[in-house]
Amino acid sequence: MLRRSLIAAAAVSAGSISLPAPLAAQRGRRGTSAAPTLSQPKDDTEKRIQGVIHDMAIRGGTWASVPTDDGQWLRILTESVNAQRVVEVGTSTGYSGLFFSLALTRTGGKLITHDIDEGRSAQAKANFERAGVSAMVTQVLGDAQVTLKKIEAPVDVVFLDADKEGYVPYLDILLPHVRPGGLILAHNTDMVPLYLERVQRMATLETVIYTGGGGLSVSLKKR
Ligand SMILES: C[S@@+](CC[C@H](N)C(=O)[O-])C[C@H]1O[C@@H](n2cnc3c(N)ncnc32)[C@H](O)[C@@H]1O
């Protein structure tokens, strides 16, 4: 275990992190097809967050988490809209949350992440602590169809990655809180045809579907 941590630390301090191919398979249900590489860390904060990301992947500490390449998309999209408030539905063990955190260290924003599972939420809490990002993350435990009703506006980025039948109700709850110019992101696009149909039909949204990785739809709220 210790040796693995040291290898991870060495990879991080070397400036780039390559995940060996078997790790992609280990990530299981979503899988990635190639060994992904994280971007060059810009400072010690990023180095620390990336170290936990790497460590989670190495140790199988993810659970149905986004492939690393999709995580990079989450980070870049979040940073590009200078997000101050990100709402995630489906924390799991915090893997995607750490990619949001990489962006939020730049924008000064916050992540509010919802999950119904106590055990995974506890693991996420530990991972956020280890990464040093707890101050920018609020975890909400419970059924998101209930807990999301307490969300405060304005929201800059929404990320849907929980129960697939919940995507349309989650959109209905959250869309009025998303600011114009904000983004609604949804993962596993091949599993949510009704959601995709809905966002593509809405005149207030411009949607593009990225079919690589686990499948990600990106909807821009235009007004
Ligand atoms: C696909 S995983 C999330 C993966 C995470 N975004 C990541 O990439 O690391 C889905 C999560 O949604 C949670 N979930 C399922 N139904 C939910 C509900 N009704 N309310 C809140 N969370 C829910 C599950 O407990 C699970 O942890």
The ligand as an ORCA input file, in Angstrom:
! r2SCAN-3c Opt
* xyz 0 1
  C     -22.826      6.962    -11.011
  S     -22.638      7.243     -9.293
  C     -21.969      8.863     -9.223
  C     -20.537      8.882     -9.654
  C     -19.808     10.188     -9.341
  N     -20.438     11.318     -9.995
  C     -18.373     10.082     -9.791
  O     -18.104     10.257    -10.976
  O     -17.505      9.766     -8.955
  C     -24.306      7.504     -8.848
  C     -24.567      7.919     -7.418
  O     -25.906      8.409     -7.358
  C     -26.445      8.093     -6.110
  N     -27.912      8.127     -6.179
  C     -28.746      7.238     -6.763
  N     -30.020      7.607     -6.590
  C     -30.006      8.767     -5.902
  C     -31.003      9.648     -5.408
  N     -32.298      9.416     -5.605
  N     -30.621     10.748     -4.720
  C     -29.296     11.012     -4.521
  N     -28.310     10.208     -4.971
  C     -28.653      9.101     -5.643
  C     -25.890      6.698     -5.816
  O     -25.921      6.445     -4.423
  C     -24.496      6.773     -6.410
  O     -23.512      7.029     -5.434
*
